[in-house]
Amino acid sequence: MSSQSTLSKKSAVTDPDQSPRPRPRMTVPKFMARKGGEPLVCLTAYTAHVANLLDKRCDLLLVGDSLGMVIHGMPNTLGVTLEHMIMHGQGVMRGAEKSLVVVDMPFGSFEESPEIAFRNAARVVKETGCAAVKLEGGAEMAATIRHLTRRGIPVMAHIGLMPQSLNTMGGFKVAGRDERDWQTIIQDAREVEKAGAFSVVVEGVTEPLAEKITDAIAIPTIGIGASVKCDGQILVFEDMVGLFPRVPTFVKRYGNMQEMIEGAADTYAEEVKARRFPGDDHVYTLNRTDG
């Protein structure tokens, strides 16, 4: 069976009469209802195949602008375009049928005005079929979040360490090490909730602050470098499986695909040079006729 046909045959629940029916997809209301309950499992995905592998294990798949770094080799996320996000979002939607799929709004696509943000977010939703978009920013983005949500586009917010603001923040810096900064970040969480965000990613904050943010709002907090005090967790898939060389402190590697890929490529190269591949099992033979 080809890889294409394998991907199309996703697992399905089967009725007694053997007619397949699709598994129910996570929705925004279901996601919100998990506040304070079983922790929400979230990962990034950028391709159809990876999305298909992660789908039954995750509540949410984020097509993150981190793809600029881990897929396209950019030094940061600032060079990612709307076209990048749409292309990868389309791929993830082809591979996922259970998870809530959220697509990042890239730098420069939403900051200028709520109207421009809506125009770009609507394009993302229409062209990918995703359920929601994510955008970085706290209180300063409340008006934009309100504009989008009132017009039918669910929004996941993102506060704390915000990679798109690395130039103004002076790099990737943990937020909330100084308790004097806590109220501003907590207020960011309250403002995005009030504006209509269904969830908020809390990145790179201290554990006590993460707990206070989670207790302060009625929407789920999804932590990345923010401790188990959040309502769920998210990691960049490539970080988690060892496919990206630079690993942040908060990342736990659950596998080492870099070593596996390098080992497989080394063996392949050796066999090609020694003319051991392709062998008899990997070549086509002529049709034989009798007589």
C-alpha positions in Angstrom: 0.0 0.0 0.0 1.3 3.4 -0.9 2.0 6.1 1.7 -0.7 8.2 0.1 -3.4 5.6 0.5 -2.2 4.8 4.1 -2.7 8.4 5.1 -6.2 8.5 3.7 -7.3 5.4 5.6 -7.5 7.1 9.1 -8.8 5.0 12.0 -12.6 5.2 12.4 -15.3 4.0 14.7 -17.2 1.2 13.1 -21.0 0.6 13.5 -22.4 -2.9 14.0 -23.3 -2.9 10.3 -19.6 -2.2 9.5 -20.3 1.2 8.0 -17.5 3.6 9.2 -18.2 6.9 10.9 -15.6 9.5 11.7 -14.5 10.0 15.2 -15.8 13.2 16.8 -13.4 16.1 16.5 -12.5 18.3 19.5 -14.4 21.6 19.3 -13.8 25.0 20.9 -16.6 24.5 23.4 -15.4 21.0 24.4 -11.9 22.4 24.8 -13.1 25.2 27.0 -15.1 22.8 29.1 -11.8 21.0 30.1 -10.8 24.0 32.3 -9.7 22.6 35.6 -10.2 19.0 34.5 -8.1 16.4 32.8 -5.0 18.2 31.4 -5.2 19.1 27.7 -2.6 17.5 25.5 -1.3 19.8 22.7 1.6 19.6 20.2 2.7 21.4 17.1 2.3 19.8 13.7 3.3 21.2 10.3 2.7 18.2 7.9 -0.1 15.9 7.1 1.8 12.7 8.1 2.9 14.0 11.5 -0.6 15.4 12.1 -2.0 11.9 11.4 0.4 10.3 13.8 -0.3 12.7 16.6 -4.0 13.1 16.0 -5.4 10.4 18.3 -3.0 11.3 21.1 -3.7 15.1 21.2 -6.6 17.4 22.0 -5.1 20.2 20.0 -2.6 20.5 17.2 -1.0 23.9 16.7 0.4 24.9 13.3 2.9 27.2 15.0 5.0 29.9 13.4 7.9 28.0 15.0 7.8 26.1 11.6 10.0 29.0 10.4 12.8 27.7 12.6 12.3 24.0 12.8 11.2 23.4 9.2 12.6 26.2 7.1 15.8 27.0 9.0 15.0 30.6 9.8 16.8 32.2 12.8 13.5 33.2 14.4 9.8 33.3 13.6 9.7 36.9 12.2 10.2 35.8 8.6 7.2 33.5 8.5 4.5 34.6 6.1 0.8 34.1 5.9 1.4 31.8 2.9 3.7 29.6 5.0 1.0 29.2 7.6 -1.8 28.5 5.1 0.3 25.9 3.2 1.2 24.0 6.4 -2.2 24.5 7.8 -3.7 22.8 4.8 -1.4 19.9 5.2 -2.2 19.4 8.9 -5.9 19.5 8.2 -5.5 16.7 5.7 -3.9 14.6 8.4 -6.0 15.3 11.4 -9.6 14.4 12.1 -9.9 14.3 15.9 -7.8 17.2 17.2 -8.7 20.9 17.4 -6.5 22.5 14.8 -5.3 26.0 15.5 -3.1 28.1 13.1 -0.7 30.8 14.2 -1.1 34.3 12.9 2.4 35.3 11.8 4.2 38.5 12.6 2.8 41.4 10.7 -0.5 39.8 9.8 -2.6 41.1 12.7 -1.0 44.0 14.5 -1.9 46.9 12.3 -5.6 47.0 12.9 -8.5 44.7 13.9 -9.8 45.0 10.4 -6.6 43.7 8.7 -6.4 41.0 11.4 -9.9 39.8 10.5 -9.1 39.9 6.8 -6.0 37.7 7.2 -7.5 35.4 9.9 -10.6 34.8 7.7 -8.3 33.8 4.8 -6.5 31.4 7.1 -9.8 29.8 8.3 -11.3 29.6 4.8 -8.2 28.3 3.0 -7.2 25.7 5.6 -10.4 24.7 7.3 -8.9 25.1 10.7 -11.1 25.7 13.8 -9.3 28.8 15.2 -6.3 31.1 15.0 -3.7 32.0 17.6 -2.1 35.4 18.0 0.5 36.8 20.4 -0.2 39.7 22.7 -2.1 40.6 25.9 -4.1 43.7 26.7 -2.8 45.5 23.7 -4.4 42.8 21.4 -7.8 42.7 23.3 -9.6 44.9 20.7 -8.3 42.7 17.9 -9.4 39.5 19.7 -12.8 41.0 20.3 -13.2 42.0 16.7 -12.3 38.5 15.5 -14.4 36.5 18.0 -17.5 38.7 17.4 -17.2 37.9 13.7 -17.0 34.1 14.1 -13.3 33.4 14.4 -12.3 31.7 17.6 -9.0 33.0 19.0 -6.3 31.4 21.2 -4.2 34.1 22.9 -0.5 34.0 23.8 1.0 35.8 26.7 4.3 35.8 28.8 7.3 35.1 26.6 6.3 36.1 23.1 8.7 35.0 20.4 7.4 37.6 17.9 8.4 40.4 20.3 12.0 39.2 20.7 13.5 42.4 19.4 11.6 44.6 21.9 12.2 42.1 24.7 15.9 41.8 24.0 15.7 38.1 23.2 13.9 35.1 24.5 13.6 36.0 28.2 11.6 34.3 31.0 8.7 36.5 32.1 7.7 37.1 35.7 10.9 36.5 37.5 10.3 39.8 39.3 7.0 39.7 41.2 6.6 43.4 40.4 5.8 42.3 36.8 3.1 39.8 37.8 0.1 42.0 37.8 0.7 43.2 34.3 0.9 39.6 33.0 -2.1 38.5 35.0 -4.0 41.5 33.7 -3.0 40.4 30.1 -4.7 37.1 30.8 -7.8 38.7 32.1 -8.1 41.1 29.2 -7.8 38.4 26.5 -10.4 36.3 28.3 -12.7 39.3 28.5 -12.2 40.0 24.8 -13.4 36.5 24.0 -10.3 34.2 23.7 -11.2 30.6 24.3 -7.8 29.7 25.7 -4.4 31.2 26.3 -0.9 29.9 25.8 1.3 30.9 28.7 4.9 30.7 27.7 8.1 31.1 29.7 6.8 32.2 33.1 7.7 31.1 36.6 5.6 28.4 38.3 4.0 30.6 40.9 2.9 33.1 38.3 1.5 30.3 36.0 -0.6 29.1 38.9 -1.9 32.6 39.6 -2.8 33.2 35.9 -4.6 29.8 35.8 -6.6 30.6 38.9 -7.4 34.1 37.7 -9.3 33.2 34.5 -12.0 30.8 33.5 -10.5 29.7 30.2 -7.9 27.0 29.8 -4.2 28.0 30.2 -1.8 26.0 28.0 1.7 26.0 29.3 5.0 25.9 27.5 7.8 26.4 30.0 5.1 27.4 32.6 4.9 24.3 34.9 2.1 21.7 35.6 0.0 24.4 37.2 -1.5 25.2 33.8 -4.7 23.4 32.4 -2.7 21.8 29.6 0.7 21.6 28.0 2.2 22.2 24.5 5.6 21.5 23.0 7.1 21.9 19.6 7.1 18.4 18.1 10.6 18.6 16.7 12.0 19.6 20.1 10.2 16.7 21.8 11.5 14.0 19.5 15.0 15.3 19.1 14.9 16.7 15.6 16.0 20.2 16.5 19.5 20.9 17.9 18.7 23.8 20.1 16.6 22.6 23.0 15.1 25.1 25.5 15.4 24.4 29.2 11.7 23.6 29.5 11.7 20.8 26.9 11.9 17.2 27.8 13.0 15.0 24.9 10.9 11.9 24.6 12.9 10.4 21.7 16.0 11.0 19.6 15.0 10.9 16.0 18.1 12.8 15.0 20.3 9.7 15.9 17.8 7.4 14.2 17.8 9.4 11.0 21.6 9.8 11.0 22.0 6.0 11.6 19.6 5.1 8.8 21.3 7.5 6.4 24.8 6.1 7.3 23.6 2.5 6.7 21.9 3.5 3.4 25.1 5.3 2.2 27.3 2.3 3.0 25.0 -0.2 1.2 24.7 2.0 -1.9 28.5 2.4 -2.1 29.0 -1.3 -1.6 26.3 -2.1 -4.2 24.3 -4.1 -1.6 21.3 -1.9 -2.2 19.0 -2.4 -4.0 19.0 -6.1 -3.5 17.0 -8.8 -5.1 13.9 -8.0 -3.0 13.9 -4.4 -4.2 14.0 -4.7 -8.0 11.4 -5.5 -10.7 11.7 -8.7 -12.6 10.5 -9.6 -16.2 7.3 -11.4 -16.7 7.9 -15.1 -17.5 6.0 -16.9 -20.2 5.9 -20.6 -20.7 6.7 -22.3 -24.0 
